Amino acid sequence: MIIYDLRCDHGHKFEGWFQDRQAFETQWAGKLITCPVCGSMETKIVPASVALLGKDKCPVKKRNDVEISPLKYLEQLHQQIDKYFDDVGEQFAEVAIRIHRGEEDQRNIRGVTTEREEDTLREEGVPFVKIPVPKFDS
């Protein structure tokens, strides 16, 4: 499988997935590749940014390339959450739903929920993220 970044003559950029280069050439020559935005059949391959995917066994790094352990990174994340999110405790689900419905002002909140409350939040379409809370040594 090969993926090409393509652009139509109207400037719309999109991806094309092909079995191989020959499959692309055949479809392109037969005007079978069309822009999903405007339907133009005048397309060409454009340079793509490169992304390498794989398992990295190195520790998480900061911007200045100082090594930091995953636990330390999680600790720093929790410090930011403590600083910038209102702790609503066990009322998290109720407050989140009121904010989602516009009954309360938008703000960052944190707290705890039961599995049942999480199901209710999902049913209501309320976005939330669960973050593990490990024990940190002081």
Backbone bond lengths (Angstrom), bond angles and torsions (degrees), N, CA, C in turn:
res aa  C-N    CA-C-N  psi(-1)  N-CA   C-N-CA  omega(-1)  CA-C   N-CA-C  phi
1 M - - - 1.452 - - 1.528 107.87 -
2 I 1.334 115.39 136.92 1.464 120.81 178.67 1.531 107.76 -131.73
3 I 1.322 115.60 141.30 1.466 121.33 -178.92 1.524 108.09 -117.95
4 Y 1.335 115.97 127.83 1.463 121.26 177.29 1.517 109.47 -115.63
5 D 1.326 115.64 142.16 1.462 120.35 167.76 1.516 106.47 -84.53
6 L 1.315 116.34 128.87 1.456 122.08 -176.46 1.523 109.58 -122.99
7 R 1.339 115.36 157.75 1.467 120.74 176.66 1.519 107.43 -140.54
8 C 1.336 115.62 136.49 1.461 119.51 177.88 1.532 109.14 -87.41
9 D 1.321 115.71 174.02 1.460 120.10 -178.71 1.522 113.04 -70.56
10 H 1.357 117.75 -6.60 1.468 121.60 174.88 1.528 111.83 -98.88
11 G 1.339 116.34 3.32 1.466 120.76 175.12 1.515 115.57 91.37
12 H 1.321 119.20 3.58 1.462 121.09 178.83 1.530 109.66 -78.29
13 K 1.332 115.89 129.48 1.459 121.11 -179.06 1.524 109.12 -101.76
14 F 1.332 116.37 137.24 1.454 121.04 179.85 1.524 109.29 -154.28
15 E 1.342 116.15 167.98 1.458 122.37 179.86 1.520 110.34 -98.90
16 G 1.325 115.42 147.06 1.456 121.10 171.39 1.514 108.77 -126.99
17 W 1.313 117.43 131.94 1.460 122.86 179.68 1.523 108.01 -107.94
18 F 1.334 116.96 128.68 1.458 121.92 -175.40 1.524 109.85 -135.68
19 Q 1.325 115.11 153.71 1.467 120.72 178.33 1.526 110.31 -59.88
20 D 1.341 116.87 -42.98 1.456 122.52 179.23 1.531 108.20 -164.34
21 R 1.325 117.02 -178.20 1.466 121.23 -178.57 1.533 111.04 -61.29
22 Q 1.321 116.88 -39.06 1.465 120.95 -179.69 1.530 110.65 -62.37
23 A 1.322 117.46 -40.49 1.470 120.76 178.28 1.525 110.16 -62.02
24 F 1.343 116.48 -41.04 1.461 119.44 176.52 1.522 110.43 -61.34
25 E 1.324 116.89 -50.27 1.472 121.45 -177.46 1.530 111.07 -57.88
26 T 1.312 117.12 -43.31 1.465 121.60 -179.50 1.524 110.80 -63.39
27 Q 1.335 116.44 -47.07 1.469 120.38 -179.42 1.521 111.28 -66.98
28 W 1.330 116.30 -39.13 1.471 120.12 -179.61 1.527 110.40 -65.34
29 A 1.328 116.17 -45.39 1.466 120.57 -179.51 1.530 111.31 -63.43
30 G 1.326 117.58 -33.79 1.453 121.53 -179.98 1.519 113.25 -86.59
31 K 1.355 116.74 8.39 1.478 122.44 -179.31 1.532 110.99 55.10
32 L 1.328 115.59 39.54 1.459 121.14 179.35 1.527 112.73 -94.47
33 I 1.320 117.30 -7.00 1.461 121.69 179.09 1.528 107.27 -97.60
34 T 1.330 116.19 119.99 1.460 119.79 -179.11 1.523 110.39 -125.25
35 C 1.313 115.27 149.52 1.459 121.46 177.58 1.528 109.00 -67.85
36 P 1.342 118.03 128.82 1.464 120.41 -179.89 1.532 112.69 -70.98
37 V 1.330 117.54 -14.85 1.463 120.73 -179.01 1.527 111.01 -88.17
38 C 1.338 116.80 -50.63 1.470 119.95 -173.33 1.527 114.46 -117.89
39 G 1.326 117.15 -8.20 1.453 120.36 178.28 1.523 115.07 83.07
40 S 1.323 118.52 3.13 1.460 121.37 179.78 1.521 110.69 -61.76
41 M 1.329 116.00 140.37 1.463 121.01 177.08 1.519 111.66 -98.76
42 E 1.319 117.63 -0.02 1.467 122.66 177.55 1.515 107.62 -89.17
43 T 1.324 117.10 96.02 1.458 122.09 -176.68 1.517 110.62 -127.02
44 K 1.323 114.76 159.51 1.459 119.95 174.78 1.525 109.07 -148.39
45 I 1.320 115.86 157.76 1.462 121.47 176.40 1.523 108.10 -76.87
46 V 1.339 115.93 136.60 1.464 120.98 176.52 1.523 108.63 -119.21
47 P 1.333 117.44 156.76 1.468 119.60 178.88 1.526 111.10 -58.03
48 A 1.296 115.82 139.54 1.461 121.69 -179.27 1.513 109.60 -111.77
49 S 1.312 115.58 151.84 1.456 119.00 172.52 1.521 107.08 -77.57
50 V 1.294 116.77 149.76 1.451 121.84 -175.79 1.516 109.19 -96.40
51 A 1.315 116.01 135.04 1.456 121.76 174.80 1.515 108.16 -130.02
52 L 1.313 116.20 127.06 1.452 120.99 177.26 1.513 108.15 -105.82
53 L 1.309 116.14 126.20 1.443 120.47 -179.96 1.516 109.37 -112.70
54 G 1.307 115.88 141.04 1.452 119.90 177.80 1.504 109.84 172.75
55 K 1.295 115.74 176.39 1.457 119.82 179.23 1.517 108.72 -86.16
56 D 1.312 115.08 125.53 1.454 120.86 178.99 1.517 108.03 -103.82
57 K 1.292 117.00 119.47 1.458 121.27 -177.60 1.530 112.40 -88.45
58 C 1.338 117.25 1.29 1.459 120.62 -179.01 1.518 110.01 -81.18
59 P 1.335 117.55 155.87 1.454 120.32 175.35 1.526 110.44 -66.11
60 V 1.331 115.45 159.45 1.457 120.61 176.30 1.522 108.54 -61.53
61 K 1.334 117.43 141.22 1.467 121.09 -179.66 1.515 110.63 -118.94
62 K 1.304 115.40 147.41 1.456 121.71 173.98 1.517 108.88 -81.99
63 R 1.320 116.67 175.68 1.463 121.24 179.06 1.518 112.85 -59.38
64 N 1.323 117.48 -34.08 1.460 119.90 -178.90 1.530 111.57 -89.53
65 D 1.357 115.80 16.86 1.456 123.41 175.75 1.528 114.53 63.54
66 V 1.317 117.84 21.61 1.454 120.86 173.44 1.529 106.68 -82.07
67 E 1.325 116.62 128.15 1.450 119.43 -178.14 1.520 110.38 -67.68
68 I 1.339 114.58 141.06 1.456 120.84 179.12 1.529 107.19 -140.93
69 S 1.301 116.88 135.68 1.463 120.29 -178.64 1.527 109.50 -74.07
70 P 1.324 117.20 155.29 1.466 119.93 177.47 1.527 112.48 -57.97
71 L 1.326 117.85 -37.31 1.463 120.63 179.19 1.523 110.72 -65.12
72 K 1.325 117.37 -42.29 1.467 121.46 177.91 1.529 110.16 -63.95
73 Y 1.329 116.62 -40.51 1.463 121.17 178.25 1.531 110.02 -61.23
74 L 1.341 117.21 -44.14 1.451 121.92 178.69 1.528 110.78 -64.05
75 E 1.322 116.24 -37.88 1.464 120.58 177.68 1.538 110.30 -62.59
76 Q 1.330 116.85 -43.34 1.467 120.39 178.55 1.530 111.17 -65.52
77 L 1.325 116.62 -37.19 1.464 120.41 176.50 1.523 109.98 -60.25
78 H 1.322 116.56 -46.14 1.461 120.56 179.44 1.529 111.83 -63.53
79 Q 1.304 118.04 -35.90 1.464 120.51 176.70 1.533 110.64 -61.94
80 Q 1.320 116.83 -41.29 1.466 120.84 178.19 1.533 110.83 -66.60
81 I 1.316 116.07 -41.59 1.470 119.74 178.44 1.525 110.13 -62.94
82 D 1.338 117.06 -44.18 1.467 120.54 178.29 1.527 111.20 -60.01
83 K 1.308 116.52 -36.12 1.460 121.53 -176.54 1.534 112.88 -76.86
84 Y 1.344 117.78 -38.77 1.462 120.94 -170.08 1.529 115.51 -111.27
85 F 1.340 118.99 1.50 1.455 121.37 -179.48 1.527 109.54 -121.27
86 D 1.344 116.56 137.20 1.462 121.50 175.85 1.523 109.14 -75.31
87 D 1.338 116.92 129.91 1.460 121.20 178.54 1.527 108.68 -84.91
88 V 1.335 116.47 111.62 1.461 121.38 178.83 1.529 111.25 -104.47
89 G 1.337 115.71 5.80 1.458 121.63 174.37 1.508 114.20 56.49
90 E 1.338 115.33 -132.32 1.457 121.24 -176.37 1.531 113.17 -74.47
91 Q 1.322 117.98 -6.64 1.468 121.34 177.45 1.533 111.67 -90.46
92 F 1.319 117.22 13.83 1.462 120.48 -175.69 1.524 112.30 -52.77
93 A 1.324 117.69 -50.69 1.468 120.76 -176.11 1.527 111.12 -61.02
94 E 1.329 117.46 -45.78 1.466 120.57 -178.71 1.526 111.24 -63.52
95 V 1.324 116.42 -45.71 1.466 120.40 -179.39 1.528 110.52 -65.54
96 A 1.330 117.01 -42.61 1.464 120.88 -179.59 1.527 110.92 -61.20
97 I 1.319 117.15 -40.66 1.471 120.78 178.66 1.528 110.28 -66.69
98 R 1.332 117.67 -42.43 1.482 120.05 178.54 1.529 110.69 -62.69
99 I 1.321 117.78 -40.76 1.469 121.05 177.67 1.528 109.30 -64.85
100 H 1.330 116.60 -44.63 1.462 121.69 -179.40 1.530 111.07 -60.24
101 R 1.317 117.48 -38.14 1.472 121.96 -179.09 1.521 112.72 -82.66
102 G 1.331 117.59 -5.24 1.455 121.16 179.89 1.514 113.61 84.21
103 E 1.320 117.33 12.37 1.459 122.08 -179.95 1.530 111.57 -81.63
104 E 1.329 117.03 -15.65 1.464 123.01 175.48 1.518 107.80 -134.00
105 D 1.326 115.83 157.19 1.463 120.19 178.11 1.528 110.46 -64.27
106 Q 1.341 115.01 146.89 1.458 121.01 176.48 1.526 109.19 -63.80
107 R 1.306 115.98 134.63 1.460 121.50 174.20 1.514 108.73 -165.35
108 N 1.322 115.69 161.52 1.459 121.33 176.55 1.514 108.24 -79.39
109 I 1.343 116.06 129.69 1.461 119.64 177.85 1.525 109.41 -129.41
110 R 1.321 114.35 159.35 1.451 121.38 174.74 1.514 107.42 -140.93
111 G 1.317 115.90 157.15 1.452 120.25 -179.80 1.512 109.65 171.82
112 V 1.318 115.43 -160.78 1.453 120.86 -178.28 1.526 109.53 -125.36
113 T 1.342 115.02 154.65 1.458 120.61 178.77 1.521 109.63 -139.83
114 T 1.304 114.32 162.16 1.459 120.29 170.33 1.527 107.06 -92.67
115 E 1.328 116.65 167.42 1.462 119.87 177.41 1.519 110.56 -61.12
116 R 1.311 116.62 -37.64 1.472 120.81 178.91 1.528 110.93 -63.22
117 E 1.329 116.67 -42.77 1.473 120.55 178.07 1.529 110.79 -64.59
118 E 1.331 116.79 -37.58 1.465 120.24 177.29 1.518 110.75 -62.58
119 D 1.337 117.04 -40.59 1.462 120.68 176.75 1.527 110.62 -61.37
120 T 1.320 116.37 -42.01 1.472 120.60 178.42 1.520 110.52 -63.17
121 L 1.320 117.76 -42.91 1.466 121.24 178.49 1.526 110.47 -59.89
122 R 1.326 116.69 -43.69 1.472 120.56 178.79 1.529 110.82 -62.51
123 E 1.342 116.52 -44.32 1.467 120.92 179.55 1.525 111.30 -61.36
124 E 1.320 117.25 -36.20 1.467 122.55 179.70 1.525 112.24 -78.23
125 G 1.333 116.48 -12.81 1.462 119.89 -178.91 1.525 113.15 80.60
126 V 1.317 116.59 23.92 1.463 121.69 -179.42 1.525 108.71 -84.73
127 P 1.339 118.11 120.25 1.460 119.15 178.15 1.534 111.09 -74.69
128 F 1.323 115.49 135.22 1.464 120.49 176.00 1.516 108.86 -153.64
129 V 1.323 115.91 160.58 1.461 121.78 179.80 1.515 108.01 -129.98
130 K 1.325 115.39 133.96 1.461 120.45 175.40 1.523 107.89 -94.19
131 I 1.314 115.54 128.39 1.462 120.97 179.63 1.518 107.56 -122.50
132 P 1.324 117.57 127.05 1.471 119.22 -179.03 1.518 111.17 -64.16
133 V 1.328 114.62 147.69 1.460 120.11 179.44 1.527 108.94 -117.42
134 P 1.345 116.28 89.18 1.467 118.90 177.88 1.521 110.73 -77.22
135 K 1.302 115.78 163.71 1.469 120.89 174.58 1.522 107.82 -81.74
136 F 1.327 116.51 125.62 1.455 121.53 178.95 1.520 109.36 -103.31
137 D 1.340 116.58 135.18 1.449 120.86 174.49 1.513 108.85 -77.64
138 S 1.315 116.66 136.77 1.471 120.14 -179.97 1.499 112.18 -86.31
